Amino acid sequence: MAALPGDDWRVNALDSLAERAPVRRVALITEAFLPKVDGVSKLTTLTARHHLNMGREVLIYAPYLKVGDLRTPDMLDGARVIAVPSMHPPLVPPESRFGFPYLKLDELWRFQPDLIHLFSPAALAWTGVHYARYHGVPLIANYQTDLPGYTHRYGLGFLEGVAWAYVRHLHNKATLTLVPTQHNLRELRERGFQRLRLWYRGCDTVSFNPARRSAEMRRRLLGGRPDDSLLVLYVGRLAREKRVELLRDVASLDGVALAIVGDGPLRPELEQLFGDRATFTGFLTGPDLWAAYASADVFGFTGTNEVAGQVVLEAMASGLPVLVPASGGIVDYVTPGVNGFVCAIDPADYAHYVRLLRDQPERRRAMAAQARAYASRLSWEDTMARLERLYIEALQMAGRSQGIRARLRQSVRQASGALSARLGRTE
C-alpha cells in the first residue's frame, strides 16, 4: 500500500537525560496540515510526534482540506485532529486554506492545554491567542511563512505594509516567537517583532543520504538524456511564489538535464514553458523522494520568499551542492563556493553557476561533500531538545506575567478597599 503524506516524517525520542518542560497537554494550531505537504505541515507533524514521544497528550487544530481522495485526518498517531471549517481565498492555490478562528472552541476548553503552539499563524491562530490570554498559558508562535512577501507574487503588493502590520500584531501576542535563521531574526527585529528566539530546523540525515542514489531513479529523472549529463534537481510545490521559471536558462544548457519534482497549480504553465527540456515527475514521497535527491548532481532552488526552505537542507543531506536565491532565510545555509552558491534573482545567474559546476566536476564533488557535512550537524532530535528549553523559558515568562497580574489585582483590591473605607468615614 502506498505511503500516505506525512508517514515518513518521524523524529526519535530524546535521550532520557535531556531537559524536559513540565507540560502534560499541548495544543498545536496550524494554518496548514495533512494532506497538504509543505514546510508548515511537516514541522507540525514532527512536533506532534515529538510530544507523543514525550508521553504528552496532543490536540491539533487545522483547516479542513480535501485533496483528491485524501482529507485532513481525524488522528495523527495518538494525537486527535480537529478539522476546522475553512475557505479557499481568491488568488491563492486551492490547497491553501484559511481556517475560521473561534470555531470548535469547546474542544480546546475541554482539553485544557498547558501550552499552545502556533504554526505559521495567520487566521486560525486567533483561537489559540484567545484561549492563551483567557487562561494565562504560554503561547508559542513559529514564524515560517513570508505572508507579506507573497502579496507581490499574487498581484497584491500594495497590501505588503498592511500584511506586515497584521503579522507583527499577531506574533507580538505570543510569549515567544520562534524563527529558524539569523536572517529572520535580524529582519523581524528591525520590523518591531518582540521576544524573538532562534529555533533551528533539523534534518533527517538517515533518509536523506547520498547512499540512496539509484540508477533506476536517475534514468527516470534524466528523461532519456545521457547518463553523464549534469542532473539539476528542483523539489517543491509548483506555485507562483516558488519562481521555478528562474531555471529556464539552466534547462537550455548543453550537457545539463533538469528534473522537477512536485506538483501544484502552476504545473501546466511550467510544462508549457519548459517543454521537453525538463522532466516532471509529479509528487514523490518516502524512498522515491530520498532516491530522487541522491540521484541528482546539483540542487536548484528558486523560492524567493522562503523562511526556512526545508528542501534545501534535505538536498544538502543528500550530498548536493545547492543554488539558492539571494532572498530569505535560506541564504544562511550556504557558504558561497563551499557548499553552494547564492544566485541573483535572474535566470542567467542560475545558468552561470550550473555551467561552472558542469565544467568543474572535482570542485562540484568537493562542494557536495561539504554540503553533506553541513547537514550532518543537524538533527530533528537536537531541534526538539532546543524546543524543550524554549518551552521552559516560556513557562517561566508566563508565570512571571501571571504573578504581575495577580499583584496588580491585589493592589487594585487594596486601593478599592481603602477608598471605600475613606468614603465611608466622610459620609
C-alpha positions, 0 to 999 in steps of 0.5 A, a space after each residue: 500500500 502506498 505511503 500516505 503524506 506525512 508517514 515518513 516524517 518521524 523524529 526519535 525520542 530524546 535521550 532520557 537525560 535531556 531537559 524536559 518542560 513540565 507540560 502534560 497537554 499541548 495544543 498545536 494550531 496550524 494554518 496548514 496540515 495533512 494532506 497538504 505537504 509543505 514546510 508548515 505541515 511537516 514541522 507540525 507533524 514532527 512536533 506532534 510526534 515529538 510530544 507523543 514521544 514525550 508521553 504528552 497528550 496532543 490536540 491539533 487544530 487545522 483547516 479542513 482540506 480535501 485533496 483528491 481522495 485524501 482529507 485532513 485526518 481525524 488522528 495523527 498517531 495518538 494525537 486527535 485532529 480537529 478539522 476546522 471549517 475553512 475557505 479557499 481565498 481568491 488568488 491563492 492555490 486551492 490547497 491553501 486554506 484559511 481556517 475560521 478562528 473561534 470555531 470548535 472552541 469547546 474542544 480546546 476548553 475541554 482539553 485544557 492545554 498547558 501550552 499552545 503552539 502556533 504554526 505559521 499563524 495567520 487566521 486560525 491562530 486567533 483561537 489559540 491567542 484567545 484561549 492563551 490570554 483567557 487562561 494565562 498559558 504560554 503561547 508559542 508562535 513559529 514564524 515560517 511563512 513570508 505572508 507579506 512577501 507573497 502579496 507581490 507574487 499574487 498581484 497584491 503588493 500594495 497590501 505588503 505594509 498592511 500584511 506586515 502590520 497584521 503579522 507583527 500584531 499577531 506574533 507580538 501576542 505570543 510569549 515567544 516567537 520562534 524563527 529558524 535563521 539569523 536572517 529572520 531574526 535580524 529582519 523581524 527585529 528591525 520590523 518591531 517583532 518582540 521576544 524573538 528566539 532562534 529555533 533551528 530546523 533539523 534534518 533527517 540525515 538517515 533518509 536523506 543520504 547520498 547512499 540512496 542514489 539509484 540508477 533506476 531513479 536517475 534514468 527516470 529523472 534524466 528523461 532519456 538524456 545521457 547518463 553523464 549529463 549534469 542532473 539539476 534537481 528542483 523539489 517543491 510545490 509548483 506555485 507562483 511564489 516558488 519562481 521555478 521559471 528562474 531555471 529556464 536558462 539552466 534547462 537550455 544548457 548543453 550537457 545539463 538535464 533538469 528534473 522537477 519534482 512536485 506538483 501544484 497549480 502552476 504545473 501546466 504553465 511550467 510544462 508549457 514553458 519548459 517543454 521537453 527540456 525538463 522532466 516532471 515527475 509529479 509528487 514523490 514521497 518516502 524512498 522515491 523522494 530520498 532516491 530522487 535527491 541522491 540521484 541528482 548532481 546539483 540542487 536548484 532552488 528558486 523560492 524567493 520568499 522562503 523562511 526556512 526552505 526545508 528542501 534545501 537542507 534535505 538536498 544538502 543531506 543528500 550530498 548536493 551542492 545547492 543554488 539558492 536565491 539571494 532572498 530569505 532565510 535560506 541564504 544562511 545555509 550556504 557558504 558561497 563556493 563551499 557548499 553552494 552558491 547564492 544566485 541573483 534573482 535572474 535566470 542567467 545567474 542560475 545558468 552561470 553557476 550550473 555551467 561552472 559546476 558542469 565544467 568543474 566536476 572535482 570542485 562540484 564533488 568537493 562542494 557536495 561533500 561539504 554540503 553533506 557535512 553541513 547537514 550532518 550537524 543537524 538533527 530533528 532530535 537536537 531541534 526538539 531538545 532546543 524546543 524543550 528549553 524554549 518551552 521552559 523559558 516560556 513557562 517561566 515568562 508566563 508565570 512571571 506575567 501571571 504573578 504581575 497580574 495577580 499583584 496588580 489585582 491585589 493592589 487594585 483590591 487594596 486601593 478599592 478597599 481603602 477608598 471605600 473605607 475613606 468614603 465611608 468615614 466622610 459620609 
